[in-house]
Amino acid sequence: MRVQSWLAICSTTHDSIIPFSKTEPSPSSRPKLGGSDTSSSSDFPSTSTSDTSSSSLQSNLSLQTLPSLPSLQKLSPLDALDLSVSHLCFTTLTPRQPSLPITCLAVHRDLLYAASGHEINIYDRTACTHLESFSARDAGSVKAVSFSEGKVLTSHQDSKIRAWQLTTATKRHKLLTVLPTVTDRLRRFVLPKNYVTIRRHKKRLWIEHADAVTGIAVNNGLIYSVSWDKSLKIWRETDLRCVESVKAHEDAVNAVVVSNDGTVYTGSADRRIRVWAKPFGEKRHVLVATLEKHKSAVNALALNDDGSVLFSGACDRSILVWQREDSANHMAVTGALRGHGKAILCLINVGDMLLSGSADRTVRMWQRGGDGSFSCLAVLKGHVRPVKSLVAVADGGSNGFVSVYSGSLDGEVKVWHVSISNGNSENIN
């Protein structure tokens, strides 16, 4: 059967959700939007550049997605802020399986984790040298990488979460366990009440995901996972036991973020963002609010440092900015950031900077001003296929640079050095 590219669908359809076929087998044959690792239809490749003019930064502002929402970006950002921005693609990292897409990136201290297919490659972040590779061969592609109490957590196409330990003696990663653990399964498999129907004539334990696990977040002793099976599951860090399962959405869940106060945000192919919280004294999370402004699948979420601003990216090419309301325990949309020509696939916030990766093969850097407006500081070009994952580290303490790592469906990880200085030639974060 011919596989249809979901990225092409995202770039051409905004008012309806069209299912696609996944390239890898999964426990569920039902197609999902917003989570495939297949590449988009071929385009002319971009060329990298170290300078970006104000006109080129704004060349896509005519793409008015969600016209009812005001634009939050300034038209002449560098002149208005008296900033000088320069960026350079320092190097390109190619994993051992270059033909496979980069599905996710993560940074832990001085280590960069890059997932390609079922394999995770580890690099020294500063020297950009390859250190090690480890994999779970029968698990399918890696969807997310996170870190918990000295352990590395990876989520996979086969609906499992795996915990790895970096051994001190060999400096290599060793598989500790697979979630849900054998102990957790044995506790529950006997009682019929612990089973849920996932489709006709098919049941599973409620502690098990039934489809690819697309996102992991760790906060305050808990691990949060979301899946194409439409659920949100919560695990305890200490014993890796599943303590809660929530039917979160009506379609595949593509992203999860958690604020410092424990508020959980999930983004789905059903076009909605849902807000979850555990009331004081309660044992379970409850739905606090449903945020509905996007016109197509929500692919990515990011929070600012204090959790007061939420960013969401979708197949409708827009990045929506949500601000916490003083009178309510949820967010209200304040406007949109426009400029990308195709679906938004990944978002990351670093300080007062937001970075977005898109199916249009570019990375955009946005800086938030004190008045709540945003300036597009730079457009990083160089990938020849959609940008699927981003991580960034502000190195202002030592050299005034921001190091950006972008992973693409072209199978490459590009390392960018970005310098932002004011009119007095002083580097700023």
N, C-alpha and C positions, 0 to 999 in steps of 0.2 A: 504494500500500500504506500502510495506517495505521501511523504510527510510534508505538511503545510507549515510554513514558518510563522511562528507566533509574533515574531518581531515585525514582519511585514504587515500582519494584521493590525498590530498596535499602531503602526504609523499611518494607516489608512482608514481605520474605523474608530470613531470616538463615541458614538451614541448607542452602540450595542456591543455585547460581549459575544464573540464568536469562538467556539471551541477549537482546539487544535489537537493534533496527535503528537504524542511524545515519542522521542527516538529510542528511549530505553524502556524495557518492560518494567512494570511496577505492580504492586499488589492489587491495584485497582485499574481497570481498563478505561475508566472514565477520563476523558481529556480535561486538562486544566489550562487556563489562560494566565500568563504572567510568570510561569516557572520553568519553561523549557530551556534546555541548553543548546538547542540547535541555532545555527547562525542565520542571519537574515539573507535575503537575496543579494547578490553581489552588486557592488557599487564601484565607482571610481575611487581609488585609494586616496586618503588625505596625505599631505606632506607636513612634516613637523616644522615648527617655527618657534623662534625665541622672542619675537615681538608681535604684539597684537594691537592694531589701531582701534580707536574708539568706534570708527565706522564699521569695522568688521565685527566688533563685539555686539553691535546692535543690528546687524544685517538681518537677523531672523525675528525681529520684534513684530514684523507684520503678520507672523503666524499667531493670530489671535485666538488661542484656545480659551474656553470658558470666558467669553467676552463680558459676562455679567459681573465678573470679579475685577476689582481695580488692580493695576500693575503697581508693584512695590519698588521697581527698580528705577534708578536715575538714568537719564539718557546720555549724560556725559560724565561718567563716573570718575575718571582719572583727573579731569580738569577741576571738577567740583571738590574733590578731596585732596588735590595737590599731591597725588601719589605717583610714584614711578614703579612699574611692575616689570620684572624680567623673569623669564622662565627658560629652562633648558632641560631637554631630555638627556639625563646624565648617562643612562645605560639601558639596555633591554635585556631582560632575563628570559631565557627560554628553557622551560622544564624538560625533563628527559623524554616526555611524550609530546613533542611540539605540535602534533596534528590535532590534539585534543584541546577544547576550549578551557580557559581559566574560569572556574566556576565561583571561586571565592578567595578572598585575601584576608589575612589577619596579622596584627603585630602584637608581639608580647616581648616587652623589654627590647633587646637588640636583635630579636629574631623576627624574620618575615616568613609567614606560612602562606604558601600558594598552592591551592588545590587544582589539579588538572586530571580530569577523569576520576578514577578511584584512588589516585596517588596524591599525597601531600608532600611538597618539596619545601625544605627549610633553608633559608639563606641568612647569612650574617647581614643585618640591615645596613650597617655602616660601610662594610667592605664590599657588599653585593656579591659575596662568594657563596657557592652552594655548599651546604654542610651535610645534609642527610635527606633521605626520602623514606617514607613509610606508607603502607597502604593496607586496605581491606579489600582484597581482590574480588570477592563475591558480593560486595555491598552496593555496587553501582556507583555513580558519580557522587562526589562530596558536595553537599549543598551549603554547609555553613561550618565555621570553625570558631570556637570560643574557649574561654579559660576559666577554670574553677578550682580554687584551693590547690594549686600546683599541678592540676591535671589539665590535659588538652581534650576538649570535647568536639567531636565531629559528627555531623548529621549526614544521612545518606539517602540515596534513592530507594534503598530496600526497606524504608520505614523505621530504621534503627538509629540509635544514638550510641556512639562508642566513646569510651573514656580511655585515654592513653597517659602513660607516665614516662617522663624523661628520666632515664636511669643515670645516676651520677657516675658510675664506674665506666660504662660504655659510651655515654653521651648519645644514646639512641632511644627512640620511643618504643615502649612496650605496651601492648594492649592489656588493659586491666580488666575491663568488663564491657558488656553490651547491655544497653538499657532497652526495655526493663530487664533487671538482673534476674538470674535464676532463682534467687531467694524470693524476690518479689512475685515471680510467677507461681512458685510453689505455695505461697501464702494464699493465693486466690483461685487457683485453677479448679478446685473441687466444687466450689459453690456456684450454682447456675446464675445467681444474681450478679456475679462479677463479669458476666458476658454481655456484650452489646451486639446488636445486629448491624453489620456494616453494609450489607447488601443482601439480596434474596438468597436464602439458604446458606448464608455465610456469617459466622459470629466470631468475635475475638474478645479477649479480656479488655476491659476498659482502660487498663494501664498501657496498652499497646497502640501505637500509631498504625493506621491501616494504609498509609500511602507515604510518599516521599516527605521527609522532614526538611522543611525549607528554611527554618530560622531558629536560632538559639540566642537567648539572652540570659545573663547571670546577674543577680542583684540580691544583696542582703540575705545570703544563705539559701536562696532558691534558684532553680534553673527553670526557665520558661522555654517551651518548644512549640512550634506551630507546624502545620502540615497541610498538604493537599487534601487530607481527609476532613478538612474544615474545622479541626479541633485545636484547642489550646490545652497543653498539659503542663503541669507544674510538678517539679521534682525537688526533693530535699538534697542539698549538697553533701551533707554528712554521710548518708548511707545510700545516696542515689536511688531512693525509693520514690515512686510516683504517688503523690498525695492528693492530686486533684486532676480532673479532666472536664473541660468545658466545651460544649458545642458552640463554637465561637461565631461561625459565619454560615452563609448559605452556599458558598462556593469555596474554592481552594484558598487557603491562607498563605500569603507570600512573604509577610514581614512581621516582625515583632520587636518592640523596644520597650524598655522599662525605665521609669524615672527613679530618682533616688528615694522618693517617698513610697515607692512600691506600686504606683499607678502603671498599668499595662496597656499598651496600644497595639492593636493588631490590624493589619491591612490585607485586603482580600480582593480576589477577582470578582466579587460581587459589587465592586465599586465603593465599598464602605470601609470606614475606619471605626473600630469599636474600642471603647475605653472601659477598662476593667479595674476594679479595686476591691479590697477586702475590708469591709466595715469593722470598726473596733469591736472585738469580742466575737466576731463571726469566724467560722471555719472555712468558708468558701468565698471565692471571688464572685462578685455580682456585676452585671452590666450597668455602667454609670451613664454612658452616652453613646450615641451612634452619630458619627460625623459623615455627612453626605453632601459632597460638592463635586467630586470627580465624576466624569462621564464614562470612564472605562476602568479596567482593572488597576488596582493599586499595587505597585511593585516594590516600593521602598519607603522606609520611614527613618527619620532621624530626630533626635532631641538635642536642644542646646544644653549647656553645662548644668544649669539649674532647673531644667525641666519645664520652664515657663513657655517655651516656644517649640512647636512640633512642625516638622517639615514632611510633606508627603509627595511622592512622585508616582506618576501613573502613565498608562499608555496614551493618554490624551495630550502628551507632550508638556504638560504643565507641572510646576512645583508649587503646591499650595502651602501657605504659611498660616499656622494656627496659633493663636495667642490665648493663654490661660485667662479666663474671666474671673474677676474677683468675687463675683456673686454666685459662681457655680463651680463645681468640681470637674470641669471639663474645658475643652478648647472651643474657641470661635474663630472662624476663618477671617483673616484680615486682608488677604490679597493673594496675588499669584506672581511667580517669577517665570518669565517667558524668554525663549531664545533657542532652546533645543528644537531641532527639526523632526525628531522622532521620539519614541517612547523613552521615559525616564526609567532606568534600570537599577540605579544604586545612588544612595545619598550618604554623606558622612559630615558631621559637624566637628570642627576643631576650633575652640575658642569662639571668636566672633566671625568665623569663616565657615561657609557651607560649600561643599564640593558635590557636584552632580555628574553622573556618568550616564550616557544615553546610547540608544541604538543608532544615533547619527554619527557614532564613532568618536565623539569628542568628550572632553571633561571641561566643565565650567566651574570657575571659582567665584563665589559670591561673598562680599563682605557686608555685614550688617552695620548700619550707622546708628547713632544714638537716637535718631528720630524714628527708627523702625523701618527705614527704607534700606534698599540693598543696591550694591554696585557690582556689576560683573567685571571683575578685575582682569580675568584672562580666560582664554579658550585654549586648552591644550589639545593639539592635533598630532596625530601620528599613527594611531591604530587604524587598521584596514577593515575591522569588523566591530560590532557593538561592544561597548565598554560595560562589562557585567559586574565588576567589583572595584571598590576603592578603599584605601586606607591612607591616612595622612598623619604626620608627626610634626608638631611645631618645635623646631630646634632653635628658637629665638634666644635661649639662654647662652648658646655658644657661638652661633654664627649668623643669626638673623634670618635663616632660611626656613621654609616649610618643605619638608620632604613628602612628596605625593607618590603613591604606588597605585597604578591602574592596571587591572587585569581584563583581558578582552577575549572574545570568542575566537580571535585570531591565534590564540595559543601563546601570547606573549604577555609579560609583565614589564611595563615601562616605569622607570624611576625618574621622577621629575624633581628638579631643584628650583624652587620659586623664591624670589626675593622681592619684598615689598618695602619701599622706602618712601619717606615723606620728602617735601620740597627741600629740606636741609640735608638730604642724602643720609638720613639716619634710618637704619633698618628698624622695622617694627614687626611685631608678630602678626 
